[in-house]
Amino acid sequence: MLAIDIITKKKYKQELSQKEIQFMVDGYTNGSIPDYQMSAFLMAIYFNSMTNPEATFLAMAMRDSGGIFDLSGIKGVKVDKHSTGGVGDKVTLILAPLVAYLGASLAKMSGRGLGHTGGTVDKLEAIPGFKTELSFAEFQQQVNQIGCAVVGQSGDVAPADKKIYALRDVTSTVDSIPLIAASIMSKKLASGADAIVLDVKVGSGAFMKSVDEAKKLAELMVSIGRLAGKHMCAILTSMDEPLGHKIGNALEVYESVETLLGKGSKDLVEIVSVITGYLLMDAKIVDTYEKGYKLASSTLASGKAYPKFLEFVKAQGGDISIFDNLEKLISGTKLDYIYATKDGYIESFNTLDFGQAALYLGAGRMTKDDVLDLKVGLDLHKKIGDKVKKGEKLITIYHNDKGLEDCKELLEKAINIGDTKKEAVLIFDIIR
């Protein structure tokens, strides 16, 4: 088998076999296939796409390049969720203790943020003492004992994906739906969960800008998961405005606690409840999605899952005394503000600019080696459809001087105030 023959086959839009895809992935991972041939292979995929079976073979080949977590030592159905990345997306921080309180087992590996999207691991590390690295034995034991654990992604998970993604990044082949789907699903399949809900973000603050392309990605990822024997669901959710109100690591922990205490924003509560509803059904805690959704939303409203959050944080070494006064999470930061320039209604946001503004402050990374300021970020006081008056505070900026002027300049252009009261669409589609 020769790499050039496989590249030629894909160049002429012919379907590749599992053995051919495995050969390319293994060869590139072990160094026998050079960058220039893998680059040609990726570009052929970029222009000619892949069938669902091909994308599944690619995901499984990348999965098999490293360790696959055997979660059979954890009782019951193991559940997981994945977000394709957005602004203000703190869903995992709320969902993990919620599903655990309701009887499911969530064993989750999460990543760090890069660019305008935040990472769950970074947010959890805004809690003093919180450990995002556990041994596999500790990880399993914690899920069995309290129902949830969230750790950083192991370096042994899908190493082929890491190497191939780095090449995609410099060959302009990142935005290929089959390559995105295979990349995401290789890691999810290696993580060992039985049931997975995918939160596919779409809109101005997401990688997928249109519902059509987000739907294609979601359908392919669901297909890959099903062909690999997983219970799958994908939810297309809006990223045309930040999720919730707070953006930034400690600020998102703050808002997560508020939500678990029954004081969450409507959009955040809805997204968490919908995802939880499907996870509870697939975990056989309830027999219908509707029952799972109602159980999730009523539990959030009651604040009953908050003690489970404290148990989860304490189990991973976090200092729960910080939650006696949430202001401690963001103490020491300076404040600045963005004001409404006229009367009217919030008609739209450029959500990407909110992520970029937080990045300027130090809340996110431009490179993997950047050091975060975990306390800085933004608090958005208005959502789409809200009425505003000229001079009213729209955003509070928590900063430590770094990037403040660039942040303010960006935010002042990121909010569109008009005369029309618009209703934000939150969920576009659900794919089972």
C-alpha positions in Angstrom: 0.0 0.0 0.0 1.4 3.4 -1.0 0.4 6.9 0.3 0.4 8.3 -3.2 -2.1 5.8 -4.5 -4.5 6.6 -1.6 -4.1 10.4 -2.2 -4.8 9.8 -5.9 -7.9 7.8 -5.1 -9.3 10.6 -2.9 -8.3 13.2 -5.5 -10.6 11.4 -8.0 -13.4 11.3 -5.4 -13.3 7.6 -4.8 -14.3 6.1 -1.5 -11.4 4.9 0.7 -11.4 1.7 2.7 -10.9 1.4 6.4 -7.5 -0.2 5.8 -6.4 2.7 3.5 -7.4 5.4 6.0 -5.8 3.4 8.9 -2.6 3.2 6.8 -2.5 7.0 6.3 -3.2 7.8 10.0 -0.7 5.2 11.3 1.9 6.2 8.8 1.7 9.9 9.6 1.7 9.3 13.3 4.8 7.1 13.2 6.6 9.4 10.8 6.7 7.1 7.8 4.4 9.3 5.8 5.9 12.9 5.5 4.1 16.2 6.1 3.8 16.9 2.3 1.9 13.7 1.6 -0.4 14.1 4.5 -1.0 17.7 3.5 -2.0 16.6 0.0 -4.3 13.9 1.5 -6.0 16.5 3.8 -6.4 18.9 0.9 -8.0 16.2 -1.2 -10.4 15.5 1.6 -11.1 19.3 2.0 -12.1 19.6 -1.7 -13.8 16.2 -2.2 -15.2 15.5 1.3 -15.7 12.1 2.8 -18.6 9.7 3.1 -20.0 8.9 6.6 -18.2 5.5 6.7 -14.9 7.2 5.6 -15.3 9.8 8.4 -16.1 7.1 10.9 -13.0 5.1 9.8 -10.9 8.3 10.2 -12.3 9.0 13.7 -11.7 5.4 14.8 -8.1 5.3 13.4 -7.3 8.5 15.3 -9.0 7.1 18.4 -6.9 3.9 18.2 -3.6 5.9 17.9 -3.6 6.3 21.7 -5.2 5.0 24.9 -8.9 4.2 25.0 -10.4 4.6 28.4 -12.2 1.6 29.7 -15.0 2.9 32.0 -16.5 -0.5 32.8 -15.4 -0.1 36.4 -17.9 2.8 36.7 -21.4 1.6 37.5 -24.3 2.3 35.2 -24.5 4.1 31.9 -21.6 6.6 31.5 -22.7 9.9 30.0 -20.7 12.8 28.5 -21.4 16.1 26.6 -19.2 18.1 24.2 -19.5 21.7 23.0 -18.0 22.8 19.8 -17.0 26.1 21.5 -18.6 29.4 22.2 -18.5 32.5 24.3 -19.7 32.3 27.9 -20.3 28.6 27.6 -20.1 27.3 31.2 -22.6 24.5 30.7 -20.3 21.7 32.0 -19.8 23.4 35.4 -23.5 23.3 36.0 -24.4 20.1 34.2 -21.8 17.8 35.9 -23.2 18.2 39.4 -26.8 18.4 38.1 -26.7 15.0 36.3 -24.8 13.5 39.2 -27.5 14.7 41.7 -30.2 13.2 39.5 -28.5 9.8 39.4 -26.4 9.6 36.3 -22.6 9.0 36.0 -20.7 11.8 34.2 -17.1 10.9 33.5 -15.7 13.8 31.5 -12.4 14.9 30.0 -12.3 18.5 29.0 -9.8 20.8 27.2 -8.3 24.2 27.8 -9.4 27.3 25.9 -7.6 28.6 22.8 -8.6 31.7 20.9 -12.0 33.2 21.6 -13.6 30.1 23.2 -13.1 29.3 26.8 -12.0 25.9 28.2 -13.7 24.1 31.0 -10.4 23.1 32.6 -9.3 26.8 32.8 -12.6 27.7 34.4 -12.4 25.0 37.1 -8.8 26.1 37.9 -10.2 29.6 38.8 -11.4 27.8 42.0 -8.4 27.8 44.4 -6.9 24.3 44.8 -9.0 22.6 42.2 -7.1 19.7 40.6 -7.8 18.9 37.0 -5.4 16.0 36.9 -6.4 12.7 38.6 -5.1 9.2 38.1 -7.4 7.0 36.2 -8.1 5.0 39.4 -9.0 8.3 41.3 -11.1 9.4 38.3 -13.2 6.2 38.3 -13.5 6.1 42.1 -14.8 9.7 42.2 -17.4 9.0 39.6 -18.6 5.9 41.5 -18.7 7.8 44.8 -20.3 11.1 43.9 -21.5 10.7 40.3 -19.2 13.0 38.4 -15.6 14.0 37.7 -14.1 16.5 35.2 -10.4 16.3 34.3 -8.1 17.6 31.7 -7.6 15.6 28.6 -4.9 13.0 28.8 -1.9 13.5 26.4 -2.4 9.8 25.4 -5.9 10.5 24.0 -5.9 10.4 20.2 -2.3 11.6 19.6 -2.8 11.2 15.8 -5.5 13.9 16.0 -3.1 16.3 17.7 -0.5 15.8 15.0 -3.0 16.0 12.2 -4.7 19.1 13.6 -1.4 20.9 13.8 -0.9 20.2 10.1 -4.5 21.2 9.3 -3.8 24.5 11.1 -1.0 25.5 8.8 -2.5 24.1 5.5 -5.8 25.9 5.7 -7.8 22.6 6.0 -9.3 23.2 9.5 -12.8 24.2 8.2 -13.6 20.8 6.7 -16.8 19.2 8.1 -15.5 15.6 7.9 -12.2 16.5 9.4 -13.8 18.5 12.2 -16.2 15.7 12.9 -13.5 13.0 12.9 -11.3 15.1 15.2 -14.0 15.7 17.8 -15.3 12.2 17.7 -11.9 10.5 17.9 -11.5 12.1 21.4 -15.0 11.4 22.5 -14.8 7.8 21.4 -11.5 7.4 23.3 -13.0 8.8 26.4 -15.2 5.8 26.9 -18.7 7.2 27.6 -21.8 5.2 26.5 -24.0 8.2 25.8 -22.9 11.5 24.3 -24.8 14.8 23.8 -23.1 17.2 21.4 -23.8 20.9 21.8 -23.1 22.3 18.3 -22.9 26.0 18.4 -24.0 28.1 15.5 -23.8 31.9 14.9 -21.6 34.9 15.1 -19.6 33.6 18.1 -19.2 30.0 16.8 -17.0 28.2 14.3 -20.1 27.2 12.4 -21.8 30.4 11.1 -24.8 28.9 9.4 -27.5 26.5 10.6 -27.0 24.4 7.4 -23.3 23.8 8.0 -23.8 23.2 11.7 -26.5 20.6 10.9 -24.2 18.8 8.5 -21.5 18.6 11.1 -24.0 17.5 13.8 -25.5 14.8 11.6 -22.0 13.4 10.7 -20.9 13.3 14.3 -24.1 11.6 15.4 -23.6 9.1 12.5 -19.9 8.4 13.6 -21.0 7.9 17.2 -23.8 5.5 16.3 -21.6 3.5 13.9 -19.2 3.2 16.9 -22.0 1.9 19.1 -22.7 5.0 21.2 -26.1 6.6 22.1 -25.9 10.0 20.4 -27.8 13.3 20.3 -26.8 16.6 18.9 -28.4 20.0 19.8 -27.9 23.0 17.5 -27.7 26.0 19.9 -27.3 29.7 19.1 -24.1 31.6 19.7 -25.5 34.8 18.3 -25.2 36.2 21.8 -23.0 35.1 24.7 -24.5 32.3 26.8 -25.7 33.7 30.1 -24.2 37.0 31.2 -20.6 36.4 32.4 -17.5 35.8 30.2 -14.2 34.9 31.8 -12.9 32.0 33.9 -13.7 33.0 37.5 -16.8 35.0 36.4 -18.2 31.9 34.7 -17.7 29.9 37.9 -19.6 32.8 39.7 -22.5 32.5 37.2 -22.5 28.7 37.4 -23.0 28.9 41.2 -25.8 31.4 40.8 -27.5 29.1 38.3 -27.2 26.1 40.6 -28.8 28.3 43.4 -31.8 28.9 41.2 -30.8 32.3 39.9 -29.6 31.5 36.4 -30.3 33.3 33.2 -33.1 31.9 31.1 -31.0 30.9 28.1 -28.3 29.2 30.2 -30.9 27.3 32.3 -32.7 26.2 29.1 -29.6 24.8 27.4 -28.5 22.9 30.5 -31.9 21.5 31.0 -32.3 20.3 27.4 -28.9 18.6 27.4 -29.5 17.0 30.8 -32.9 15.8 29.6 -31.4 13.7 26.9 -28.5 12.5 29.1 -31.0 11.3 31.7 -33.1 9.5 29.1 -30.0 7.7 27.6 -28.8 6.9 31.2 -32.2 5.3 31.8 -32.9 7.6 34.8 -36.2 8.6 33.0 -38.1 7.0 30.2 -38.7 10.1 28.1 -36.8 13.3 27.3 -39.7 15.4 28.5 -39.5 13.9 32.0 -35.7 14.5 32.0 -36.1 18.1 30.9 -38.7 18.8 33.6 -36.6 17.1 36.3 -33.5 19.1 35.3 -35.2 22.5 35.1 -37.1 22.1 38.4 -34.0 20.9 40.1 -32.1 24.0 38.9 -34.9 26.2 40.1 -34.9 24.6 43.5 -31.2 24.9 44.1 -31.1 21.2 45.2 -28.1 20.3 43.1 -25.8 23.0 44.6 -24.6 20.7 47.5 -23.5 18.2 44.8 -21.4 21.0 43.2 -19.7 21.6 46.5 -19.1 17.9 46.9 -17.6 17.8 43.4 -15.3 20.7 44.0 -14.1 19.4 47.4 -13.5 15.9 45.9 -11.1 17.5 43.4 -9.2 19.6 46.0 -11.1 22.9 45.5 -11.5 25.3 48.4 -15.3 25.5 48.8 -15.0 28.3 51.4 -14.6 30.7 48.4 -18.3 30.2 47.7 -19.3 31.8 51.0 -18.7 35.1 49.2 -18.6 34.8 45.5 -17.0 38.2 45.2 -13.7 36.6 46.4 -13.5 34.9 43.0 -12.9 38.2 41.3 -11.4 40.2 44.1 -8.6 42.6 43.2 -9.8 43.4 39.6 -10.6 46.9 38.4 -13.8 47.9 36.9 -14.7 49.8 33.7 -18.0 50.0 31.7 -19.6 50.2 28.3 -22.7 52.4 28.1 -25.6 52.5 25.7 -25.1 55.2 23.1 -28.9 55.7 22.4 -32.3 54.6 23.4 -33.8 51.4 21.8 -33.6 47.7 21.9 -30.7 45.3 21.7 -31.1 43.9 18.2 -27.9 41.9 17.8 -24.4 41.2 19.0 -21.1 40.4 17.3 -20.5 37.6 19.8 -17.0 36.8 18.4 -16.0 40.3 19.4 -17.0 39.5 23.0 -14.7 36.5 23.1 -11.9 38.6 21.5 -12.4 41.4 24.0 -12.0 39.0 26.9 -8.9 37.6 25.1 -7.4 41.1 25.1 -7.9 41.3 28.9 -6.0 38.1 29.4 -9.0 35.7 29.9 -8.0 33.5 27.0 -5.0 32.3 25.0 -3.7 33.2 21.6 -1.0 30.5 21.9 -1.0 27.4 24.1 1.8 28.9 26.2 0.0 32.1 27.2 -0.7 32.5 30.9 -4.3 33.4 31.8 -5.5 36.0 34.2 -8.3 33.9 35.7 -10.2 36.8 37.3 -10.7 39.2 34.3 -13.6 39.2 32.0 -17.0 40.7 31.1 -20.5 40.9 32.6 -23.1 41.5 30.0 -26.2 43.2 31.6 -28.5 43.1 28.6 -29.6 40.4 26.1 -31.2 40.5 22.6 -34.6 42.0 22.9 -33.9 44.0 26.1 -34.8 47.7 26.2 -32.0 50.1 26.9 -31.7 53.8 27.6 -28.9 56.1 26.5 -26.2 56.2 29.2 -27.3 52.9 30.8 -24.5 50.4 31.7 -24.4 47.5 29.2 -21.2 45.8 30.2 -19.0 45.7 33.2 -15.4 45.0 32.4 -13.3 43.3 35.0 -9.6 44.0 34.2 -6.1 44.4 35.4 -5.2 47.1 32.9 -3.9 44.7 30.2 -5.7 45.2 26.9 -8.4 47.5 28.3 -8.4 50.1 25.5 -8.5 47.4 22.8 -11.3 45.6 24.7 -13.4 48.7 25.0 -12.9 49.7 21.3 -14.1 46.3 20.2 -17.1 46.1 22.5 -18.4 49.5 21.6 -18.8 48.2 18.0 -20.1 44.8 19.0 -23.6 45.8 20.2 -26.3 46.8 17.8 -29.1 49.0 19.3 -32.1 49.6 17.1 -35.8 50.3 17.2 -37.1 46.7 16.9 -37.7 44.4 19.8 -36.4 41.0 18.6 -36.7 37.6 20.0 -33.5 35.5 20.2 -33.7 31.9 18.8 -31.9 29.6 21.2 -32.3 26.1 19.8 -32.4 25.5 16.0 -32.6 21.7 15.8 -32.1 18.5 17.6 -30.6 15.4 15.9 -31.1 11.9 17.3 
